Amino acid sequence: MSDDIFDPESDGYDYKTAEAAGMKPNKEGAHWGSVSRLSPEVVKKLKLPEESYVLLKGRKHETWDLAVAGEKERGFKVIKFGKRYISVPEEWMP
């Protein structure tokens, strides 16, 4: 996660983290994924569930609500954890 450069409260997108995870835009070249899975090392360090993701869109991004709805559909919830928004299984309690 590139916390030092990306502002999770902005309307931006964390391309650095997405690219580091091997992500690319869709075939049309316009849409990037909303989340990236956290590494096992980060999950262990932060004491998060094994299946945890970091949100790549800033809170003011035009499709933020779609990202949150998509996570809910998958059975996950988006929470602020430290400086970043993360997606964790719905039943997880911090």
Buried (B, 14 or more C-beta within 10 A) or exposed (E): BBEEEBEBEEEBBBBBBBEEBEBEEEEEEEEBBBBBBBBEEBBEEBEBEEBBBBBBBBBEBEEBEEBBEBBEEBEBBBEEBEEBBBBBBEEEEE
